[in-house]
Amino acid sequence: MRPTRYVFVSALAALVLGGTSVPSGAAVSPAPQARPAPPSHGVAPASPPATSDSSHGQRRATATDTIVCTPNVQNPHNSSHVNGTVNVVVTLSCTAPVSQINIRAALYRNGALVSDSGQRTVNGSSFAQNNAAEPCHNATYQGWMSYGVAFPPGYVPPTGSGSGYGSAVTITC
């Protein structure tokens, strides 16, 4: 078996990656009801980049054996598809297809949860997205995401997950 590894990279300085893992097919976290303070620093890795290096004659993993998954919480915005609503889009992009991605989006208005997308599951892909929306109010909005990834067989560790907030933005309807 070829040893492999994965790495999560943040596309937003405000997005913190969690340190827990999710079993394959497990649900991602529900949106928190009370919004904790946004992280005070940029990126905290889900775990150190993992490499497989056993005494069974396997070679050390290389960059070509690595799948990099990048979470992104886009800024909330006035929807261009549904007039009179505010929308936030969250994405997870990986450099190679993974077995499964679970992704969830939430939208906060003035610090209170107003919309939760529910979990979306995508199998055998390198990309997933979800969104949350609500009728527009003049307010400060912030998006949140949670995700879980099941990597292909042979990857160490076999799963990864994280959650975090995007930037807070003021919206005028």
Helices and strands as residue ranges (DSSP letters): E 4-8, G 63-65, E 66-73, E 77-78, E 85-109, E 112-116, E 120-135, E 139-150, E 155-156, E 159-171
